[in-house]
C-alpha cells in the first residue's frame, strides 16, 4: 500500500458525483445503516477512437453480441451521445 497513492473520499454527500477512470482499482464501503438504502448510478463513457474489445467474463453485462472485436463503440447498447464538430 505504501507504494501507491490511495485516495479516500469520506465526505461525499447525496447528490455528489465522483469521476474516475474505470480501469483503476476502486471500491466503496458497505452500507453502514440498516434503515436507509444506499444507491449508486454508474455511467461509462468511451472516448472517440475507442474500440470494442470484450476480454473477460467479469463484465459480461458490457458485452454486445451485435458487435465484433475492434469495431468502434456505436450500437444500440452503446449509443453515441456526443460527436465533436
Phi, psi and omega in degrees: 000327183294340182279351187238152173276106180259125183251136179234130181243077184282350188256029178282140181244161175308132181096346178289157178230148178230126180245134178201164176290125183296347180276353177281155175290127181213157179200173176224148177292157176292165177293125184267008179228148178260000184255346180228141176280148171252129181236146177225159179223121182251136176235133177245135178240148174242137180284160178302134181097348178290145181238157181283121179220082179292122187238341188215170179266353179292325183249044179307326182294346176268356180281143179233107182298344178279353182247157176243154180303136179091350180286141175300146178296105173189104179200180177298324180282330181238075182287149174278123181255348179204135176229123182294138175044000000 
